[in-house]
Amino acid sequence: MSNNPVQANTKKSKRIIQIAAPLLIIIIAAVIFFVKNSESAQTIEQSPTLTITELNIEEMTSQGKPVIIDFGADYCQPCKMMAPELEKVHKAMDGKAFVHYVDTMENPEIAGQFPIQVVPTQVLYDKDGKPFVPSDKLASQIQFTMYSHKETGEHALTTHQGYLSAEQLYMILEEMGVETP
């Protein structure tokens, strides 16, 4: 055993570093984890971009806002015509509704979750997170496709196939209970 005080302090410092270093790494990892998770939640809440590459319908529909997801592709002429209309509605509805675009060619796994037969196709959920059910009046102006569960007959999904103008998108959103410009 050494009676040298410098050597004893060095051993004590090494021991403190051996304990503190792993703790510091754990704390840093925890901070990174929480920051990343809070940023991803904020992205869903305040997504500034129209085009999305990840889709969490459950998260969107649980926030009390209507959801319109437009599925399209770059090769699609009606999709190209609809793009500025969709962008306009996306910007105007920021914070009031989720209005997004998914490119079916770049994100086939997302499109595969829905009965997309043609592009553009819009998938619609109301502010309660339920598949949108249009009134007879709106359904006489815009054609919707309603899907039901085979076993229960319960309404499962509402879509629209084809081009929608900004005015038509606003009509749908107003019926979903959102104030539009």
Buried (B, 14 or more C-beta within 10 A) or exposed (E): EEEEEEEEEEEEEEEEEEEEEEEEEEEEEEEEEEEEEEEEEEBBEEBEEBBBEEBEBEEBBEEEBBBBBBBBBEEBEBBEEBBEBBBBBBEBBEEBBBBBBBBBEEBEEBBEEBBBEEBBBBBBBBBEBEBBBBEEEBEEEBEBEBEEEEEEEEBEBBBBBEBBBBEBBBBBBEBBBBEBE
